């Protein structure tokens, strides 16, 4: 591993020498943490540019990625450990020093980095970016951290599971208290810790072969267990896979693939030509839906409110030079009627126009904490009400433009009951022209996926290895 060759004796207190020894991979990780903290940056967006800036690729890039993502996922646990090793409140520790200490704690407690390498490289980093004195402070703190394993530290710093199970889980599995409570309500106490542990596992990179444009056999990796179009990439850069580079395949979580599969499979009465993805950004589900629509002679409209996300959707739906299906580079792929920038709560389409609609609504994202490590610290319980109101309006708007006999698939990347069962029950209670259909047969072979309402579906990281996607099918009465 990249870190094993970076071990060595303890650094001197001379800043110029420390600066020359700063490890680029760890420096890049520190810069990403700073961007997340100061600019509310998203890790998956800022990390690639930082890696390019430092010339990191291959194993070094993978090391930096795990260092950043793992540190963000386990931040609450590491902060509890660091608080036990520091002689002052963590709020009194300079922010960039605390970022570096968290990076050091992750290497010591959760990565196979030799302790001397984890400590010395972190101290070099602090000396170079802050001061020699801060480096000495960091050296002392991390030596205390290294005295115990992660399991031993959790036993020391986490509240008792018997006396306070929620507070214990919040520290032991590094989730905010309110998130623990919401997930407990959704999955139940017996499976809660398994779910929280799954949230802390690095997600697999999953590819999707868009039917009619690519086959699963031409993609590297093992087939996904549930999606007929997915493979798990064994390693490397997905962009180097020819089908991905040509836009015939893409990177897409298996749960997201299954949402598109279900949206295409739900039975409807009568015509099946006009499909709509109402909240299309950034375009992964739209690309798979468009391919499925093209196979049936149908067409998809991809609608997205935010202009910059609409551009991402358009990019995902364009063919590229050499792509299957022909068409000039930059042309919309077969099965795409158009990409529209529009507000889904008041969609600019004729009433009763579409046959099949997907509403993958904006949500807390608590079902994708594996791949969005900063989300658990960015969301607040106060966000729920505004999101739920938006979700109801989006679902109702989708039903307005769906013809009688057609269907709307409502989906969220969240298992939170107010965003799933609560939204569906509210819309059903306010409209006499809508009924809940039984979606249980839409994902054959996927076990233990019954949702919180009869006929709905719920995927889980700890059961299915996917994001926690919720699915409900609502039909316009004929």
Secondary structure, 3 states (H helix, E strand, C coil): CCCHHHCCCCCCCCHHHHHHHCCHHHHHHHHHHHHHHHHCCCHHHHHHHHHHHCCCCHHHHHHHHHHHHHHHHCHHHHHHHHHHHCCCCHHHCCHHHHHHHHHHHHHHHHCCCCHHHHHHHHHHHHHHHCCHHHHHHHHHHHHHHCCCCHHHHHHHHCCCCCCCHHHHHHHHCCCCHHHHHHHHHHHCHHHHHHHHHHHCCCCCCEEEECCCCCCHHHCCCEECCCCCCEEECCCCCHHHCHHHHCCCEEECCHHHHHHHHHHHHCCCCCCCCEEEECCCCCCHHHHHHHHHHHHCCCEEEEEECCHHHHHHHHHHCECCCCCCCCCCCCCECCCEEEEEECCHHHCCCCCCCEEEEEEECCCCCCCCCCCCCCHHHHCCCCHHHHHHHHHHHHHHHHHHCEEEEEEEEEEECCCCCCCCHHHHHHHHHHCCCEEEECCCCCCCCCCCCECCCCCCEECCHHHHCCCCCEEEEEEECC
